[in-house]
Amino acid sequence: MNRNLYDLIGLAAAVCFILALKGLSHPKTARRGNLIGAFGATVATLLVFFFTGNKDDKNYHALPLHHLPLIIGAVVLGLAVGVPAARKVQMTQMPQLVALFNGVGGGAAALVAIVEYLKLGNEATSAEVIATVFTVIVGSVSFSGSCITFAKLQELMTTRPVVFPGGRFLIAANLAGVFAAGAWVVNS
């Protein structure tokens, strides 16, 4: 498959995800948004499975086929945990379930980005490193924010804002540290 076609199909899948989020923001369009997101995920998954490239005059498969049992196992495990949880949860607890699923997705995105960065090593381009750092930051924030949201909705922690002396300074210092670490990774 031509690399330009691969990138174009990947971009179309990303647009599907954005349209899915827009659709999911309103009850009247949520069903359509969900279908668009599922379509985008299917296209992205098939793209990874069927993409072949050419490097140093040798054809290669983007996804080593010896990873297939691991992927199938992960899908089966996800279905075994997710489907019963989604069927058993009461409608009044749906926000907690959504928070958990969102957190798992964010955490998975961060972990996949880290693994891909380690796999690329010194061969990573600046754009790939920047995208990786951004993905790790967004995925980690999504994971931690979703955990807090779940805990508040489940009333495992106070629903009031947690305020303490110097809290804003600590948050600003943490944010500066995250950006400094990201800049260090990009420049190293």
QUINORZI-V655855 format. One record per pair of residues at least 6 apart in sequence whose ideal C-beta (glycine too) atoms are under 6 Angstrom apart, sorted by the first residue. I is the first residue (numbers start at 0). GAP is how many residues later the second one is. If there is no record, write none. Layout:
i=I gap=GAP
i=I gap=GAP
//
This chain:
i=0 gap=50
i=5 gap=45
i=8 gap=38
i=12 gap=27
i=12 gap=30
i=12 gap=31
i=15 gap=20
i=15 gap=23
i=15 gap=24
i=16 gap=23
i=18 gap=17
i=19 gap=13
i=19 gap=16
i=19 gap=17
i=22 gap=6
i=22 gap=9
i=22 gap=10
i=22 gap=13
i=23 gap=6
i=23 gap=9
i=47 gap=15
i=48 gap=14
i=50 gap=11
i=51 gap=7
i=51 gap=9
i=52 gap=7
i=88 gap=8
i=94 gap=58
i=95 gap=54
i=95 gap=57
i=95 gap=58
i=98 gap=47
i=98 gap=50
i=98 gap=51
i=99 gap=50
i=101 gap=44
i=102 gap=40
i=102 gap=43
i=102 gap=44
i=105 gap=33
i=105 gap=36
i=105 gap=37
i=106 gap=36
i=108 gap=26
i=108 gap=30
i=109 gap=26
i=109 gap=29
i=109 gap=30
i=112 gap=19
i=112 gap=22
i=112 gap=23
i=116 gap=15
i=128 gap=57
i=129 gap=56
i=132 gap=49
i=132 gap=52
i=132 gap=53
i=150 gap=6
i=151 gap=7
//
